[in-house]
Amino acid sequence: GEEEWGRGKERARAPVDPIAKLLQSKREPALQNKMVSLYNALVVKTDKDGRTLSQLFMKRPSAKVYPEYYLIIKRPIDLREIMQNIKGGKYSTMVGLMDDIELMVNNACTFNEEDSQVYNDALVLWDVAVECFKLIKGGWSKATGHGAASNTSQAASSLPLSGGGKRVSAGLGLGLADTSDSIGGTFEKFKRPLQSQEALLNTVKSCRSDRSRPPIWLAFKDLPPQTLNPSYYNVVKKPLDFATVTAKFEAYEYPSVNHMFDDINLVCENSCLFYSKETQQYKDAVVLHQVAVEKFIELTAKERETGVPDSQACVQRLLNELFLKLVNFKDVHGHKVSESLKDVTVTKEVVLEDAEAPCVRVLSLAKMAEWLREARYLRLDHLQKDFLSLLRQASETSQDPQVHKDCLALQWQYLEVRGQVTNNGERLWSPALESFTHRDVQKKVKGHESLSSSVSLDTVQSSEVAEEAEMEDVLPDESSKEYVQEASYGSELYRVGNMVYVKARGLQQKPHVALIENIYKDGSGDVWLEGCLFYRPEETFHLASRKFYENEVFKSDFHIISRLAEVVGRACVLFLRDYTKFVPEGFSDHDVYVCEFRYGHKSKSFKKIKIWNLPGTQPRLIARDFPPVLNRVPSMFSTKTNKSEGEWELETGSKTDSGARKQSN
């Protein structure tokens, strides 16, 4: 068996019950100690024959032995990684830990056959985790003495041995949504204003067609793998699964229960759209939709009956929407501007009612998010005051010119979003609308212009958006634009519709392959082009096992703006059908590319092009004497998998986490 973390090997044979020992403490232990105890309870769990159940869950399956595992399981995770997350402080609440344990168990139940050893072991471990969580959660709920803790620990020593044929139920459905264990939380805990959303999600996740069967929502938890079921993505235009709905709820991205209901409704509609009426998936989706509708009607009945909306709840939704748009705001280069405020704190002394002395108030972006979740902000002007204080502190303390520019950008964006959310005072009026206006930001911008010539934006490191990073001092003067169909630079004449190489910036070694869509002269007389990029295979996110044609590119949904002077050559991109029949006149072989798919850099997906229709003038095509030999070459990432099995698994799981190992008899 696996030894417990933080305990000696001499206890491996007869381990002490971790939960019982934890509950003997008179004082409530630290959050990390609770997590370690729950983790150890899973590690030492054995069956009646003394077999350690956690052994198969300590390490994810080998990608060489079970390559199909990583096609079916999107987010692999194992116990070893869970412990690393605990040590690294990744989990801010016990709920986060339970979510990863639930993910691990769901992975095992999804990949392995029902009633198999791994399947049953996963259910037992989940029952153990749930029981331990409830014991830890209730152990110090009241001011109990040592005797009360002892009684609770006795219950912990008799944990269930079997899952009783039950599939894993949702963590939120077990009442796990408790934020009282936040690390470093020194403020009084308030009830979250998301009770309606949580109630709706819990109801949907607890729905079963039969007690002997797993909850219905698990069938729709993850989208079908595109490699195994590509027809699904041809039929369903807006794919969505319950894993995404849960993640959005936990990230507080739903302004109201109405928005959550819309997403749940979309999940059910997608299933009914794709599956036929005779299938179990269709029937389950109908049942799930009916349950969601009934619960939604119940949750919103009071507002409909009175005809008067809850004004405070409406204000909370507007404040949450405003804050979410600010923290997720990205500039044109893909840089999340709020990252500049991540480590900024402001310390103030605040006098509270019935307090003998002022208390110290530590303000940060994370703390503002927490207070919004706890509905502590009741007014827009209070939120605005705290947000501007953070921006002021960041500007005054940082020597980085980029931080100063980000603060100005956030102030301007705040005013824009505030106007949208409040409808410029028609939907919500507040003194904040008059105390801080665009004129205040414009004064700061004028004083900041001296920095603009010496400051450049950071290069975005992501492979998908690295092409976005451009120096701010080379952006066009858009005071006036004069569009033209062609323009010359040096001895070359470029027209709209030409394929060209554009000089790459940042870390890119090869020039971009781009289609010129527009050419124009700006107010300063400089000539610019707007173009659509064609990605090479190494610029896409794909499975290491995927193979590509030589000189294959993919039409992306990303566009660039560049000076015509940065064009470094001509290229030609042909649709696969044309590539096999013709050759372009005047181009060498290495400048001719073949294209068959579109690539979405946000969805990281490939879709076959049905209609090839490019604007402008294309080069003259000459019929081939013989069709070319289309060789497929392996991905550049495949060479990394030959180093060792461990490296392959680490690369495969870099975006995801893993589950349990399938038994082979």
C-alpha positions, 0 to 999 in steps of 0.5 A: 500500500501507499504510505501516508504523506507526512507520516513515517514508513513504520505506520504503513502496516497499521495506519492510524485513522487520519480523520479520527486523529484530526477530529481529536483536536480541540481547535480547528486545524488549518485548511491544509491539515484537513485536506491532508487528512482527507487525502490520507483517508483515501490512501490507506483505505483497504477492502476486507481482504486488506487490498489498498484501493488507492494503488491504481489511482496513484498514477495515471495510465501509461499513454503507450499501454492505454492510448485510447484513455487520453482520447476518451478522458479529457481531464485526467488526474491522479492522487499524486497530482492531487497531493501536489496541488494540496502542497502547492496551495492550489485549493482555497477551499475543501470544495476544490479538493472534492471537485478533483477527487470527483473528477478522478472517480468520474474518469475511472467510471467513464473509462472502465466497465461497470462492476469492474474492480476499478469502477467499484474501487472508485465508488468506494473511494468517493463514498469515503471522501464524501463521508470524511468531508461531512465529518470534517465539515461538522467537526467544528461547526459548534464550540464542542469539547474534546468529547464531542470530537471523539464521538465524531471520530468514532463515526469516522472509523466506520467508513463504508466499504462499497459504493452500493452500485451508485455512480458519483453524484455531483460535489455541489449536490452534496452540499459542498459549496462552502467557502468558509475554509478560505486560506487567510480569510480573516473576515466574517463569512457571509452567505453567497448570493448565488443560492438560486443558481446553486439550487438549480444546479444541485437539482439538475445534478441529483436527477436520476431516472432510476435509483440504481443508475447514476445521475443523468447529468453525468452522461452530458458532463463532457462533450464527445471527443471530436476525433471519435464523433466528428458528426456531433460538431457538424450538427450542434453549432453551440456545443456545451457540457455540464462540466463547463456549466459547473466551471462557470458557476464556480467562477461566478460567471453567471450574473443570474439564475436566468443565465445558468438556466439558458446554458442548461437548456442549451445542453439539453437542446443539443442532445435532443438535436443530435440524438434520435427520439428512440435513444436513451440520451434523448429521453434523459435530456428531456427528463433533465430539461423538465426537471430544470424547468420546474426548478427554475419556475419555482425559484423565480415564482416570487418575482413573477407573482409580485411583478416587482423585481428584487432591487438589491439582487438586481444591483448585485447582478449589475455589480458582478457583471461590471467586475467580471468584465473588468477582470477579464478585459483584454487589450487588442494584443490579447493581454489581460490588463487586470494581471497588473493588479494581481499582487497590488494591495491597499491597507486602510484603517476603517471604523466599524459600528460598535467597534472600540478601535479602527480595524485594518482593512486589506484591499486587493482584487481577489478580496473585491471578488470575494466581497462581491460573492458575499454580497458585501458591496451594496452600492456602485460608488463603494465598489468604484472607490475601492477599484480606483484605490487599487489603480491609484496604488498600483500607479504610485508604487510601480516603476514599470511604465506598462503598469501605468498604461494598464491602469489607464486602460482599466480606468477607461474600460471601467467607464465604458463598462459602467455605462453599458451596465447602468445604461448611463444612469437610466437602469441604475443611477449612482453618485459614482456616475458623477464623481468619476467621468471620462474627463478625469481619465483624459487629464491623466492620459495627457500627463502620461503621453510622455511615456508612450514613445518609450513603452512597448506592450509585452509580447504574448507568450501563448502559441495561439496568440503570439502573433498578436503582439505588436509594438504600440508605436507602430500602430496606424494613425486611424484619424483617416483611412483611404482604402485602395485595391493595390499598392507598391513597395520597392519594385513589388506591386501588392493587390488585395487577395495576394498571399504574402509573407509578413515579418514576424515579431516576438519569438516567431522564427518564420514569417507569417503566411497571410492573405491580404484582405484590405490595403489602406493609407493612414493619416500619416501617409503610411501604407498598411495591410489587413490580413488573415493568417494561415497557421502552420502545424506548429502554430496550432494546438493538436494531438501529437499523433496527428499527421500533416501534409508537407507544406500544409497550412490552416486558415485561421480566424485571426487577423493582423494589421501590418505595414506594407513595408513588413512584407518579405515575400510572396506565397501561394495557398491552394485548396487541396482539390486545386493543389492536386491538379494545378501548380501556380505560375512563378512560385517555387515549391517551398512557397506553395502551401496546401490548405484543407481545414480551418483552425479556430485558435480559441476552440483549438479545433479543426474544421474542413473547409467546404467552400473555398472562396478567397477575395481578389486576384489569384495567380495563374494556375497551370495543369499538372502533368502528374498528380503530386504524391501527398506524403503525411509527416508526423507532428513536430510534437511527436518527437518529444514522445520518444524521449521517455514514457514519463515525458509523454504522459506529462505533455499529454496531461499538461492541459488536463489531469487524469483518472484511474487505470483500466484493468487488463486480464 
